[in-house]
Amino acid sequence: MKIRLINILTIIFIFALTGCGGLAESMDSIPDEKDVGEEVSEPSKAEKLLDEMTTDEKLYQLFFVTPEELTGEETSTDGEKTAEALGTLPVGGIIYFSDNLISKEQTEDMLEKTAAASKIPLFLGIDEEGGRVSRLGGNPLMGSDAVPSMAEIGKSGDSSKAAEAAQTIGSEIKELGFNTDFAPVADVLSNTDNTEIGDRSFSSDPEVCSSMVREFVTALQKNNISGCLKHFPGHGSTSANSHEGRSESLRTLSEFRQTDFPPFAAGIESGVDFVMVSHMTAPDIDSVPCSVSEKVMSMLRNDLGFENIIITDAQNMGAITSLYAPGEAAVAAIKAGADMVLMPENLSDAFERLRFAVYVGDIPEERIDKSVLRILKIKEKRGLLS
């Protein structure tokens, strides 16, 4: 009995000497409870690029400007001076108008030079809605097909015609080198005296507008072109032209929600990349123009669930220049929640005031980072980030 007991104790002792290390190792390999289920994801291209950017580079990404604002030229058509200017003015996007677009070959060459020169890939944009707002369709040297007005398409009641229009526009501007189209108009035309919107709207019926907008956005972005809904919260009830001065809608918030929001909601559900906010004033919502209103931006984010890029309408329009200096307008828009400022009256003034606002802490840099990340994520989505 004693011999058996001694043998058993010996075996236990040997096991303790040889096995504890293995046991300890196996214990070490057991993950902590807090680590179970946690996964560390690889940063996206957008996140990596954001981490590498200087504050000035981030701030310039918030601007979408004409090439003339960069070059100082009366009309920019060759892309060489634009390419040179991008070295010191790395804006987020450039918008082109009819005067910039002489022929198909010239446009392709200009956009290619411009895109190649930018350290951070650019949005290259155009207003190509169809109908009377067409930078390409009216120029036979562009080789583009004319697209009817959205009102004509809306009267047909056939939303597939909106998709056909967007397919035509999207494929043609993509071939030229554009990646962004400031279309479609999502405004419901409820005031027949509204000449600013007029036949740019699909209809006075929210349901018709919604179905047309949905199809247009889907077809445009199938061509890998970023679409832009405009002009939130809905510009169809105004009568004055915001290009010239103050434009006001007397709609109640309830009326906006019932009539004007549905087409924007339809485009957002279709994954639209941009929403443009109008310069009109809606007193039942806020006393300031919508493009500098935190209340309006919050509705777009919270009520309609929009997570992509909010851009202002062009800040060189009378509704803004009559109230704000260029720097004040840019700061007000970003503080309100916009991600990008379209066509500031003076880029230098707008940039310097925005930079100062960040420097003194009036706008936290974390707030700038959120907008820049949205911008870069869309650029990554569209295949612009290498």
N, C-alpha and C positions, 0 to 999 in steps of 0.2 A: 504494500500500500504506500509506504514512504517513497519507494523507488518511483512508483507511478506518479505521485504528487510532485516529486522533484522534476520528472520529465515534463510534466505539464507546465510547471513554472519556467523551466528552461525555454520551452517553445514560446511562451508569452514574452519572455525577456528578449529572445532573438527577434520576434516580430516587432517589438517596440523599437529595437535598434534599427531594423532595416525598413520598417514600414511607415514610421512616423513622417519621414521626409516626404514619401509619396503622398501620404495623407495630407500633409501641409500644402504640398504643391496642388493637390486636387482642391483643397479648400481655397487656395489663392485664386484658382481658376474660376471659382463660382462668382458671378457678377454681383455687385451690390444691388440691393433691392431697387434703389433709385435709378440704376442704369438699365433695368429690365424694360424692354419695349421702346427705349429711346434710340432714334436713328439720327445720325449726323449726315445731313444732306450736303452735297457738293454745291458751293455757291454758283449761281447762274453767271453767264457772261456779263449780263447787265450789272450784277452785284460786284463782280470783280472789277469791271471798268469804273464803277462809281468809287470804289476804294482807292483807285489810282489817280483820280481827278483832283486838281487844285480847286480852291473855292471859286476863283475867277472862271475856270472852265465850267464849273457847275452853273454859275450864274448866267453865262452866255447861252447855255443850253435852254434857258427859259424863253429865249427870243426867237421868233419866226419873222424874218424880215425880207424886204426886197433886195435884189443884188445891188441896186443903186445906193442903198443905205450903207453897204459895205465899201463900195468903190468910190463913191462921190461922183460917178459919171451921170450924165443926164439920162442916158439909156445904155444898159449893159446888154451886150449881145454875143460876146466872144468867150466869156468865161475865164479869160486869163487874169484880169485884174481881180475878179471875184476869188479865184484860186489863191492869189497872192494875199488878199485881205484876210482870208480864213486863218492864216498863220497867227494873226494877232487878235482876230475877232471870231472865235470858234462857236458861232451861233448854232442853235439846235435845228433850224430849218430855214429854207429860202423859198419864197413864193414868187412866181413868174406871171407876167401879164402879156397881153398881145404884143406890145412894143418890143418885148424881149425875144419874140418867136417869129423869125423871118421865114425860115424854111425848115423842112424836116431834117435835112442834113446839118444845117447850122445849129438847130436845137439839140440834136443828138450829141454833136461835138461839144457844145457849151456845157451841157449837163454832165457829160463824161469827164471833162476837165475839172469841173467844180467838185464832183463827187470824189475824184481821185486825190484832190488836194486837201481834203478835210481829215484831220487826225481822228475825230469822232464822227462816225457816219452821219450824214445829213438827211432830214426830211426834205425832199424836193417836191414842192407843192404847186398846185394850179387850181384856179376856179373853173372847173369844167362841169357845169350843171346840165348843159343842153339848153335849147331854146336861146333866149337873148343873152344869157351869161355863158358864153363859149369863147374861149381864147384861141381855140384851134379850128373849130368847125367852119368859121367864116373865112378862113385863109386857104385858098386852093393849093398853095405851095406846101401846106402841111400834110396833104394827102389824107385828111381826116373826113369821116362821114358826119354830115349834119344830123343832130339829134333833135327831135321836136321838143317843144316846151313841156314841162312837167304837167301843166294844166291840160294840155291836149292828151297826154298819156292818161291822166287821171279821169278824163271824161269817158275814156274807153271802158273804164271799169274792169279792165283786164290787167292784173298786177304783173303778169308775165311780160307785158310790154315795158314795165319799169325795169325788170331784170334784163331785157334785151338792150335797153338804153345804157344801162350800167355796164353790160358786157362790152358793148361797142366802145364806150368811153374808157373803161378800164384797160382793155387790151391795147388801145391806141396810145394812151398816155404812158403805159408801161413800156411799150416798144421805143418810145422817145427817151425814156430814162427817168420819168417821174415815178414817185412812189406814194404820193399823197394827193387826194382830190378833196377839195372843200365842197363836198356834196354828199348827200342830197339835202335840199331844203325840207325841213320837217314841219314847217309852219302851216297851221290850218288857216286858210284865208277866210276870216269871218267878217272883214270889213272890205267891201268892194271898192272903197275909195283908197285903199292901200296900194299905192303905185310902186313902193319900194319892193314889196313882195310880189303882188300881182300874179302873173302867169308862171312865176317860179314855184308856186305852191301846187301840189297835186290836186287839192280840192278844198272845199269848205266843209266837207264831211270828215270828222276825225277817223272814222273806220276806214274810209277809202285812203286817206293819207297814211294811216298805219300800215295797211297791207302793201301799199306802194313803197313806202320807206323800207319796210322789212325786206322786200325783194331786191330793191336797189342796193342796199348795204350788202346783202349776201352775195350778189353777183359781182359787185365791185371788189370785194375782199377775196373772192375766189381767184381774182387776177393778182392777188397779193398787193393790192393798192389799199392804203389806209383811207377809210371814208371819214367824213365829218358831218354830223348832224348840225343843222343851224336853223333858227337862232333862238336858243333856249332863253326864257321859258315859253316862247311862242310869240312871234312878231306879227302875226296875221291880223290882229285887231287894231293896230295903230293906223294913223293917217299921215303923220309927219314923217319925213325922211331923216333917219339918224345920221346919214352922211353929212347933212347940212346943219343939224342942230338937235335940240331936245326932241325926243320922240316918246310919247307916253301912251300907255294902255290903262284904261280905267276898269279893266276886268278885276273881279274879286279873285282871291286865291282859290275859292271853290270852283269858279268858272275856269280858271287855268287848269286845275286838276281834271275837270270833267272834259274839257274840249281840247286844250293845247298839249297836255302832257302825253296822251296816248301814243302819238307818232314817235315821240322821243323814247318812250318806254319800249316800243316795238323795235326801234333801231338798236337800243342798248341790249335787248334780249338777243339780237342778231350778232352781237359782239363788236359793235362799232368801236373804232380806235379813238376817235375824237368827238367831243361835243363842243360847239362854239356857243358862247354866251353873248347875248345881245346887249347893245348899249341903251336900249329903251329903258324907261323908268316905269315901274309898276307900283304905284303908291300904296296899293293894298298889301304889297309884300314888303317894300322898303322905299325909303325916300331918295336913295341914290341910284344911279344907273345899275342895271342888273350885272354888268360886267365887273363892277367893283363892290358887289353886295355879298356879304358873307351868308346872308339868309338864302339868297338864290343858289349860291354854290352848295350850301348844306342840303337844300332840297334835292339837288341833282345827285349828290352823294348818298344821302340817307333815304330819301323817299323813292328815288328811281334806281338806287343801287348801282350807280355808275362808278366803276373803279379805274377807268383808263384816263386819258388826257383831257382836262378841261382847258380850252383855249379861249381867249377873249376875241371879240370881233376886232377889226383893225382900229388901233388906238389913234390913228391920224384922222378919224372921222369927227365931224363937228360936235356930235353929242358928247364927246370926251374933251376935245381941245378947247371947247368953250368953258369948261369947268376946271380942268386940271392942267398943270404943266406936265411935260413928258415924264419926268422922274416921279412926280406925285402919282400919276395915273398907273405907272408900272408897279410901284410899291403897293398902292391900294388894291390892285388886282391880285397880286400874289398874297397879300395879307388876307384877302377875302377868301382865297382858296383856289385860285386859278393856278394851273401848272405852266402855261405858256402865254406870252403876250404877243399878239399878232401886230406887226407893223407899228411899233411905237413911233411917235412923231419925230423923236430924235433918239437914236439908239445910244449914243454916248451919254446923254443926260440920264436916260432911263437906267442904263447899266450902273453908272456912278451912284445914283440915288439908292438903287437896290443894294449895291455893295456896302454903302454907308449904313443902311438899315440893318444889314447883317452884322457889320462891324460893331455897332453900338448895342446889339442885342434886341433891337426892335423886331427883327425877324430871326428866330433861332436857325442856325445852320441845319439842324435836324429837319426843320420844315422844308428847307431847300432840297435836302437829300430826298425827301419823300417824292417831291415833284420830279426831280431828275431821275430817280429810279423808275417812276412811271414812264417817263420819256424813253429811257434806255430799254425798258422791258418791251415796249412796242417796237422799237428798232430791232431788238432781238427777235421778236415774233415775226417781223417782216424779213428776216434774214439779212439785216444790214450789218450786224456785228459779226466780225470774223472770229 
